[in-house]
């Protein structure tokens, strides 16, 4: 039986050796080795560097997928503890080292003594941070090769106490769309603005106008965010720019709200540009869809979490406006994405993606127990 101390050692090893995107070769090899040692059927190279472990018990036809992400972020860690990253420019700043460890621990213990009837498909996914890993595994036919009835994901949440679990039916995390708005005007001399069209003026008017999409075009009951994060021009000290680019990020909790944001952005961009005598082009790319939880899967997950900590399960939490590529799996099978508290103090309470964040080792055991209860509940032998 793999004990908690061993799992902490695994987590620290993964934290010290972070890998980014699809370049998770060492991590995938570590995962495959541990799964094979536990007696699972192992398939590597799915979605480039994804790993799938298969565990079967009894004659049951039911099958569920459990997913953990393996990749790190392109950040340089500021922590100074013994297990901090040994690779400059790479850091597990989102807790994927902990997610991988918890699922490995659950796989090993279920293989040793799990009481269930059916098949568990353990998905270890690369490249969650850039939103391409789940799509790559799906493109490789992961659910065609290993069919499942439901899929489940788990993510740590800083600021929530360890042992607390939050989820909800319907949208739990938002879609993310990246947009580029290119403005083309005539520019001119800074001392003679009336003789040209200043792209900065057009862009500035558009920045303000975009904020009205959420406040005046979305139903107040629908959450959304439109943020302009870059504003670049080709102007100089005494030159009014002829070209400007606005780049940014839009979030929504439903495909319908996302479609409204895109439609209104295009309409406003065209109108503002036309009013100033400029031209505009808009690129709007929805890279992460919203993560939509299925009510039946939520009920199963919440019941499993209650077996870990009955009094601290919120199955109707507020949705979150960050994004998660587990969303792509939810479009294929009924699914539930669960949030588990990472702690309320120190590095454990730092924001995800902060350079002084750290996954909380105290979450490992509750996370492993959650996965085990989930499997034994969803694939009950009785």
Number of C-alpha atoms within 10 A of each C-alpha: 12 14 11 16 12 13 20 19 14 22 24 20 18 28 26 19 20 28 26 22 20 20 16 22 16 14 24 23 15 14 26 23 14 18 25 14 11 20 16 21 15 17 15 16 13 21 22 18 24 29 24 26 23 19 21 19 17 11 10 14 13 16 21 22 25 23 23 25 28 33 33 28 24 18 18 18 22 13 14 9 8 9 15 21 24 16 15 11 14 21 34 32 26 25 28 28 28 30 26 23 27 29 28 25 29 24 28 24 18 24 19 13 9 18 18 22 22 21 23 24 24 25 26 29 31 34 27 23 20 16 21 19 28 26 20 20 24 16 13 15 14 20 17 10 8 15 16 20 15 21 26 27 23 23 22 25 26 27 16 19 18 23 23 23 31 22 25 24 20 19 22 27 27 28 26 26 22 18 22 17 22 20 24 21 22 16 21 20 18 17 10 11 13 10 12 17 22 28 31 23 14 25 24 14 15 21 16 11 14 19 16 15 20 20 13 9 13 19 11 10 6 12 19 22 18 22 15 19 10 11 15 15 17 14 19 10 8 11 16 25 25 20 24 23 20 20 18 16 18 22 26 30 27 20 14 11 20 24 13 16 25 19 13 17 24 18 12 16 25 18 16 19 22 13 11 15 16 21 20 20 14 19 14 19 14 18 15 23 26 30 28 25 25 20 16 13 22 23 16 17 27 24 20 23 29 18 14 23 15 15 12 15 21 17 19 14 14 13 18 14 20 15 23 23 25 30 27 20 24 22 14 14 19 19 30 33 28 22 21 24 24 28 23 15 12 13 18 26 21 21 16 18 17 18 19 20 23 29 28 21 21 16 21 25 19 21 28 25 20 27 25 23 26 22 27 17 18 21 21 15 14 6
